[in-house]
């Protein structure tokens, strides 16, 4: 699979690339047909054009860059394997294809979680955190990248449930079926994920405040 350099720590902004549409609807259709015929140039064009969008999804579900790349490449392998079955869900061809990519990347991330779950031996972090509500307004000042890095500090179980519920809009019932956990466990993991995020993010804002005060 093609590769791109590690953007972390270089000021790279995924949102910039996410908002870019590099292919017109006609060009996208041509390259989809090319991928159906296993045309390497078309595969490379699809990969390059939707790399940023796909990576932004994988990044949220991973704990580090290497894991994100593994999910990304596994996802694109599935895309090229199944692309002959793809049919636009609605009139906006590009948006429809992005939705299909998103679905595959999320499912691939879930598969990745299930693999590493075997090594966790049911371990969860029992730590109970208390965060002063008066400080919560400080979270509004954090950037997308700061929040993303905080999400990546969550345990795989907490991170996966948080992303599925908050970012991808799944219900706890749907999450329980996809991850093979009880609905109550999904709710508990979400609550703990939020508490951990509050602690991490508020610590970041305190560090930033002290830095600016010097």
N, C-alpha and C positions, 0 to 999 in steps of 0.2 A: 504493500500500500504506500502511496505517496506520503511524504512527511513535510511538516513545516516546523520551523524553529520554535523553541520554547519562548512564548511571549511574556511569561511572568517576570515581573521585576523590571520590565522595559517600558512601562507606561502604556502598554498595549490596551486598547479599549475595545472589548468585544462588541459593545453596543454600536460602535461605528460601523463595524462590518456587518452586524446583524441587519442594520437598516439599509444596507446596500443591496440593490437587485442588479446582479451582474449580467443576467440574461433576459432577453425579451421572451414573451410567451412563445413566439414562433421558434426562436433559437432553442429554448428549453425543450419544446416538443421534438425538434430535430435531434437533439442530443439524447433525449430519452429513447427515441427510436434507435439511435446509434448504440446505446448501452444494451438494448434488447439484443442487438447483433454482436455484442461483446467487442464493440469498437473501443480501443484503448484511448484514443483522443477524446471521444465523447465521455468516457468514464472519468478521465482526468479533468475535463471541463466541469462536469457535475461536482466532482470532489472539491475542486478549487473554488467554485462559485458558492457552494453551500458549506464550506469548511467552517467559517466563522459562526454561522448560525448553529450548526450541529455541535461545534465545540462549546458554545455557550451553554448548551443543554448538558453535555457530558461533564463539563466543569463543575456544574452544580451538584452532580451526583457522585463526584469522586473526591477523594481525600488529598490527591496530589496530581501533578501533571502527567506522570506516567500512566496512572490509572485512567485518567481522562482520555489520553491518546488510545489506550487499549479499548475502551468503550467505543470511542469514535471509529477506529478502524474496523472493529467487529461489526459496528452498525452499518458502515458503508459496504462491507462485504455482504451483509444481508440485503442492503438496498440493491446492489448490482445483481444479486442472485434472484431477487423477487421482482425486479423492475418490470418484467414482462407481464406481471399481474396488475401493475399500477393503472388506475383509471382516475382521472380528476374527479374530485367529490363535488366541485362547484365551478362556476364560470371563470373565476380568477385562477388561471392555470398555475402561475407562480406560487400564489398563496396556498393553493391546494397541494402542490408538490411539497412545499415547506411543511405543511401540516402532516403529510405522510412521513416525511423525514423525522419530524418531531416524535411521532408515534413510535417509529422504529428505534430511535435513539433512547427513548424512555424505557421501552421494553428491553433493550439491550443492557441498559443500566440496571434494571431489575434483575436480569440474569446474572450480571456481574455481582450484585449484592448477594444473590443466593449462593454463588460460589464461595465468596469470602465468609458468608454466614456460617459455613461448616467449620471454619477455624475459630469462630468466636465462642463456641461451646455454651451458647446461651448467656454469655456475659453481658450485663447492662450496668451502666453507671448509676449507683443508687444515690449519688450525691443530691441533696436537696439544697436549692439555692433560693436566697431571698434578695430581691432587688427593690430598692426604694423607688416607688412610682414617680416621685417628683423629678427623678433624673431621666425618665423615659423620653422626654422631649429632645434630649441630646441625640437620640437615634436618627432624628430627621436630618441631621447635618452630615450623616455618613454617606459616602459615595457608593455606587453600585459595586465597585471592586472591593471596598472594605467589607461590605455585607457578604459578598461572595466568599472572600477569604474566611470570614467568620463561620459561614455555613460549612465550609470544608473542614473546619476544626471539630465538627460534631462527629460522634461515632457513626459507623455505617448504618446502624439501625435507625438512629435518630435522624440522620441526614436524609435517608431514603424516604421515610415517612413524611418529614417536613416538606421535601420537594414535591412528593406526590400530592399531598393535601393542599399546601399553600401555593405552590408554583404551577402545578398542573391540574388542580381543581378536582381531584378524585375524592370520593366520600370515604369514610372509614370502612364502610362495608366493602367497597371496591378494593381498597388497600389491603384489607385482611385476606381477600381472595387471591390477590396478585402475589402477596408476599408469604402466604401460608401462615398467617398469625391470627390471633384472636382480635376481634374488633376492639376490645378493651385495651389490648396491648398497643394497638395503633394509636388510640386516644392518649394513652399514657406516654408513649414515645414522643408524640407531638407536643404534649405539655412540657416534658422534660427538655425537648429540643428548644422550645421557646425560652425556657428559663436559662439554659446554657447560652443561647444567643444573646440574651439580655446581658448576662454577665460579661461575655467576651466583648460585645459592642460598647457597653458602657465603660469598660476598662480602656478601650481604644480612645474613646472620647476624652477620658480623663488624662490619658497620656498626651493627646493632642492639645488639650487645654493647658497643661503644665508647660509644654514645649513653647506654645505661643506666649505664655505669660513671662517667660524668661527674657 
